[in-house]
């Protein structure tokens, strides 16, 4: 099933997922500044908390994601943000 779109990003927790491609460090920096300026009560969990979603450990990272996202009460994810 497809998740219902969020009504707002106020008081929402968003996880950042990265494969460290296409300038992801820069795009996450820009996204974080823009989103927290607009939604001061937004909580962002940096991609470093999850590991790379591409590369030697990608299988383990992706396998662990559902439990990590649930444990961190994540409401939404930003992934594939560069290019």
C-alpha angles and dihedrals in degrees: 000000000000117000119243112255115256115256092215141352093231110121090002127136116221125189119211116218121192141183089189092240133126098019096307093162091059095043093049090050091052093044093049093052094046096045097045090047090055097036109032093180094054116118117211122194109206120238090242088074091066107035129231117321088207130048139040096335098036095113092054093043093051093043090054095045101089093053094043093048091049093046090051093048092238115185098185142004134222110209135156094027104154139061 
